[in-house]
Amino acid sequence: MQDVDYIIVGLGLAGIAFCEQLENANKTFLVFDNGVDGASRVAAGLYNPVILKRYTLPWKATEQLDIAVPYFKKIERKIHANCIQELPVQKVFSSIEDQNNWFAASGKPELERFISPILIPDTNEYISAPYSYGKVLETGRIDIKKLQKEYQEYLGAKNAFAKADFEHSEIECTDQGVIYKGICAKRIVFAEGYGLKKNPYFMHLPLVGNKGEYIIIKAKDLKLTAAIKTSFFIVPLGDDLYKVGATFNWNDKDTIPTKEAREELIEKLATLISCEYEIVDQEVGVRPTVGDRRALLGMHPEYPQLIVFNGLGTRGIMMSAMLATHLFNHVENGEDLMKEVNINRFGKKAKAS
Ligand SMILES: Cc1cc2nc3c(=O)[nH]c(=O)nc-3n(C[C@H](O)[C@H](O)[C@H](O)COP(=O)(O)OP(=O)(O)OC[C@H]3O[C@@H](n4cnc5c(N)ncnc54)[C@H](O)[C@@H]3O)c2cc1C
């Protein structure tokens, strides 16, 4: 029998962040990931501390960013993977009023660090931005697909990774922890993203899920060096490739690319760019979203050795490191969870079925 301190299910942004906590604390662990779906594999990977619809900050954005950027840089050095890139994010203004709202926001104490008050004129002949751009400061992009692949290899070399479906029916809870297929662990952390819906211990939590689709285009003449935001993003990937999207669909929860999303994005793109392009791919993921836009952290009410780390929603890059530390301190050191992210806020409904 193999003995470990933790089993982790899922190696997306949440799973990686929890692995980092365990490594820092010299805990032993084994990660299961089936490599099938997952929001992290699809995400454009932008980190941007400002909500660009309203020019406000998301929950604890400054704290999250101050933790997230050094966290990803540290992983990059540790696993020798180049996956973080500083990338400007420019908001296309829709009107003079929109510009004025931006200037008003740039003068607010909590936002002045992140919103540049200098207008950026539109100099790209293939882009239509008659009211210019505003630039968000301290933005960038994580190549999450690459991070996941390299991190998986890093864990694999330490015999800490198994590419396999985790079968919840094989869990045996004991007084000491859990036994899973002959592996004894003190605890299991479920970081399954939307896969939580198949987890009988936590499936009753109100994870809503939101399907997002991108088209990937090749546009030789576009030559963008910043991510551009209007009602959607265009994110440069290099080699004249761009991610365009993503859509938001609250009804579908599968990962099948749709004609509707493709057409929606083509239509929107036509309002912004005028150069020729070719669609080379379409990608789909389900964001692990919760109605109150807060994460899902905590222990199962009957089996405290079973722990959930989910609900990173649309901003997994900024949130994952801060929340992993918070969850670890709760589990290992008995610190209270913030009420906003504690699964107890939904009552004690999470039961094994
Ligand atoms: C279209 C789209 C665009 C996005 N853009 C951004 C962005 O630009 N910036 C940003 O910060 N966030 C973005 N997000 C959100 C971000 O992707 C998520 O917040 C984050 O990836 C969630 O990470 P996670 O680890 O919780 O879940 P996931 O990434 O979904 O990881 C869960 C993992 O668990 C595995 N798994 C599940 N069940 C099992 C099982 N039973 N056995 C084995 N393995 C299992 C899955 O294969 C998967 O690898 C985007 C999301 C989408 C869908």
The ligand as an ORCA input file, in Angstrom:
! r2SCAN-3c Opt
* xyz 0 1
  C     -13.528     29.747    -22.434
  C     -12.874     30.075    -21.113
  C     -12.027     31.175    -21.013
  C     -11.434     31.503    -19.803
  N     -10.538     32.538    -19.762
  C      -9.883     32.829    -18.597
  C      -8.875     33.811    -18.542
  O      -8.504     34.408    -19.562
  N      -8.316     34.089    -17.331
  C      -8.671     33.418    -16.180
  O      -8.138     33.706    -15.111
  N      -9.604     32.438    -16.220
  C     -10.227     32.136    -17.382
  N     -11.161     31.150    -17.431
  C     -11.530     30.485    -16.159
  C     -10.497     29.457    -15.741
  O     -10.231     28.630    -16.832
  C     -11.034     28.654    -14.552
  O     -11.323     29.505    -13.477
  C      -9.995     27.637    -14.064
  O      -9.354     27.039    -15.140
  C     -10.634     26.593    -13.197
  O      -9.635     25.716    -12.779
  P      -9.967     24.373    -11.998
  O      -8.657     23.740    -11.700
  O     -10.888     24.659    -10.870
  O     -10.798     23.489    -13.023
  P     -10.349     22.786    -14.378
  O      -9.373     23.596    -15.113
  O     -11.609     22.442    -15.085
  O      -9.582     21.482    -13.907
  C     -10.229     20.348    -13.408
  C      -9.403     19.143    -13.784
  O      -9.942     18.000    -13.127
  C      -9.938     16.922    -14.014
  N     -10.975     15.994    -13.527
  C     -12.277     16.278    -13.232
  N     -12.915     15.182    -12.781
  C     -11.989     14.187    -12.758
  C     -12.028     12.810    -12.366
  N     -13.128     12.211    -11.878
  N     -10.907     12.069    -12.508
  C      -9.760     12.619    -12.962
  N      -9.668     13.931    -13.342
  C     -10.767     14.696    -13.232
  C     -10.229     17.544    -15.373
  O      -9.748     16.755    -16.435
  C      -9.431     18.839    -15.274
  O      -8.111     18.689    -15.727
  C     -11.728     30.749    -18.640
  C     -12.552     29.630    -18.749
  C     -13.106     29.289    -19.977
  C     -13.950     28.045    -20.082
*
